[in-house]
């Protein structure tokens, strides 16, 4: 499973060799980053996408995308490079100025033959409706044993506020197909960390999320842009 577990809670893996991930960047008032099935049919010319091949990153800037989407996509690509690949992979931008070689390499990862295979912007739907639909599935859970018994409880839905997160506990942010995030408070204990990871993985199985759904560990103070986007007015 993408984002699987290795050696307890010490690390959540990034891409296995040859594993692909495709991130969709879309929105109007609040730009959102969601994980989608890594195939060209998941894309469209009206939004931006970041493709992680496992060894290289590609930033696709749709010819009909908004400037704010492109800006956010660049930031997302930079964070994936730095946090998932220790800054050791290249980011290749795919747009009207890309070389034939760059485009060919990008398409080969997706199993496509031409940029014309990317669906038109009209297939993407309205940006505001996209935001509303995503908001309906977002749920935050708290994992804590502060009362002497391990408990996982639902504590919030969109709009989420940053102060719901407590440094003494762990939290699971369920973004549906977009991914599961396990937020680890600096003062949480080992049992809470292990339980949060197990619950996060169980959510993917129990809710029948797609096999490409990711499970990512997020450490307090090191939250990626993708995670912060779920909260209102996040303050670093």
C-alpha positions in Angstrom: 0.0 0.0 0.0 1.4 3.5 -0.8 2.6 5.2 2.3 3.0 1.8 4.0 4.7 1.2 7.4 8.3 0.2 8.0 9.8 -0.7 11.4 6.9 0.4 13.6 6.3 4.1 13.6 9.8 5.2 12.8 9.1 6.0 9.2 6.3 6.1 6.6 7.7 5.1 3.3 7.7 7.4 0.3 7.4 5.8 -3.2 8.6 2.3 -3.6 10.8 1.8 -6.7 8.7 2.4 -9.8 5.6 3.6 -7.8 3.9 6.7 -9.2 1.9 9.4 -7.4 -0.1 12.1 -9.1 -1.2 15.2 -7.2 -4.0 17.4 -8.4 -3.8 21.1 -7.6 -7.2 22.9 -8.1 -9.3 25.6 -6.6 -10.5 29.2 -6.6 -10.8 30.6 -3.1 -8.8 27.9 -1.4 -6.4 25.9 -3.6 -6.4 22.2 -2.7 -4.0 19.4 -3.4 -5.5 16.0 -3.7 -4.0 12.6 -4.6 -5.5 11.0 -7.7 -5.0 7.8 -9.7 -1.7 8.2 -11.6 -3.0 8.1 -15.2 -3.5 10.7 -17.9 -7.3 10.3 -17.7 -7.1 11.8 -14.1 -5.7 15.1 -15.5 -7.2 18.0 -17.4 -5.8 21.1 -19.1 -7.5 23.5 -16.7 -5.6 22.6 -13.5 -2.0 21.8 -12.4 -0.6 18.5 -11.5 2.6 17.2 -9.8 3.7 13.7 -10.9 6.1 11.8 -8.7 7.7 9.0 -10.6 9.7 7.8 -7.6 12.9 9.1 -9.1 11.8 12.4 -10.7 9.1 15.1 -10.3 7.1 16.7 -13.1 5.1 19.8 -12.7 2.3 20.0 -15.3 0.9 23.5 -15.8 -2.4 23.2 -17.6 -2.6 25.7 -20.5 -6.0 26.9 -19.0 -4.9 26.8 -15.4 -4.9 29.8 -13.0 -1.7 31.5 -11.9 -2.5 30.8 -8.3 -2.8 27.1 -9.0 0.5 27.1 -10.8 2.2 29.0 -7.9 0.7 26.5 -5.4 1.8 23.5 -7.5 5.4 24.8 -7.6 5.4 25.1 -3.8 3.9 21.6 -3.5 6.5 20.1 -5.9 9.3 21.8 -3.9 8.1 20.3 -0.7 7.7 16.8 -2.1 11.2 17.0 -3.4 12.6 18.2 -0.1 10.6 16.1 2.3 10.0 12.9 0.4 13.2 12.8 -1.6 15.7 14.7 0.6 16.1 17.3 -2.1 17.7 14.8 -4.4 15.3 14.6 -7.4 14.8 17.1 -10.3 11.6 19.0 -10.9 10.8 19.2 -14.6 8.1 21.7 -15.6 5.8 20.6 -18.4 4.2 23.5 -20.3 4.3 25.2 -23.7 8.0 25.8 -23.4 9.0 22.2 -22.6 11.3 20.3 -24.9 10.1 17.2 -26.8 12.4 15.1 -24.6 10.9 16.4 -21.4 7.4 15.9 -22.6 8.2 12.4 -23.8 9.7 11.4 -20.4 6.6 12.8 -18.6 4.2 11.0 -20.9 6.1 7.7 -20.6 5.6 7.7 -16.8 1.8 8.0 -17.4 1.7 5.5 -20.2 0.5 8.2 -22.6 1.7 9.1 -26.1 0.8 12.8 -26.5 -0.2 15.8 -24.5 -3.4 15.8 -26.5 -4.3 12.8 -24.4 -4.8 15.1 -21.4 -8.6 15.8 -21.2 -9.9 19.3 -21.8 -10.4 21.8 -19.0 -14.2 21.4 -19.3 -13.9 17.9 -17.8 -12.6 19.3 -14.5 -15.8 20.8 -13.3 -16.3 24.0 -11.3 -13.5 25.0 -8.9 -15.9 26.1 -6.1 -17.9 22.9 -6.4 -14.7 20.9 -6.2 -13.8 22.7 -2.9 -17.2 22.0 -1.4 -17.2 18.3 -2.4 -13.7 17.9 -0.8 -14.8 19.7 2.3 -17.6 17.2 2.9 -15.3 14.3 3.3 -12.6 15.9 5.5 -12.6 14.7 9.1 -10.2 15.1 12.0 -9.8 12.4 14.7 -7.9 12.6 18.0 -5.9 9.6 19.3 -5.1 9.8 23.0 -4.7 7.8 26.2 -4.9 10.8 28.6 -7.8 9.2 30.4 -5.9 5.9 31.0 -7.5 4.2 28.0 -6.5 4.5 24.3 -9.3 6.3 22.5 -9.9 7.5 18.9 -12.6 10.2 18.7 -13.9 12.4 15.9 -13.3 16.0 16.9 -13.9 18.1 13.8 -14.9 18.5 10.2 -14.3 21.4 7.7 -13.7 24.1 8.5 -10.8 22.9 10.6 -8.9 25.1 13.0 -5.2 24.7 13.8 -5.9 24.9 17.6 -7.7 21.5 17.4 -4.2 20.0 17.3 -2.7 19.3 20.7 1.1 18.7 21.2 0.3 16.0 23.8 -1.6 13.8 21.4 -1.7 12.4 17.9 -4.4 13.1 15.2 -5.6 11.5 12.0 -6.8 13.7 9.2 -9.0 11.7 6.9 -9.1 13.4 3.5 -10.8 10.5 1.7 -9.2 9.3 -1.5 -6.9 12.4 -1.2 -5.0 10.7 1.6 -4.7 10.0 5.3 -2.4 12.1 7.4 -1.2 11.1 10.9 -0.1 14.2 12.8 2.3 13.5 15.6 2.4 15.9 18.6 5.9 16.6 20.0 4.8 15.5 23.5 2.7 12.5 22.4 3.8 9.0 23.7 4.9 5.9 21.8 1.6 4.1 22.3 -0.4 7.0 20.8 1.9 7.2 17.8 1.6 3.5 17.1 -2.2 3.5 17.5 -2.6 6.5 15.2 -0.7 4.9 12.5 -2.6 1.6 12.8 -5.9 3.5 12.8 -4.9 5.5 9.8 -4.1 2.3 7.8 -7.3 0.7 9.0 -9.3 3.7 7.7 -7.9 3.0 4.2 -8.9 -0.6 4.4 -12.3 -0.2 6.1 -13.5 2.6 3.9 -12.4 0.9 0.7 -10.2 3.8 -0.4 -8.3 3.1 -3.6 -5.0 1.3 -3.5 -3.1 4.5 -4.4 -4.4 6.3 -1.3 -1.4 7.5 0.7 -0.7 7.3 4.5 1.7 10.1 5.5 3.2 10.9 8.9 3.3 14.6 9.7 5.5 15.8 12.6 4.4 18.9 14.6 6.4 21.8 13.3 7.2 20.1 10.0 3.8 20.2 8.3 3.8 20.2 4.5 1.7 22.6 2.4 -0.6 19.7 1.5 -1.5 19.3 5.1 -1.8 23.0 6.0 -4.3 23.5 3.2 -7.0 21.6 5.2 -7.0 24.3 7.9 -8.2 27.8 8.1 -5.5 30.5 8.4 -2.7 28.2 9.4 0.1 30.0 11.3 3.7 28.8 11.2 
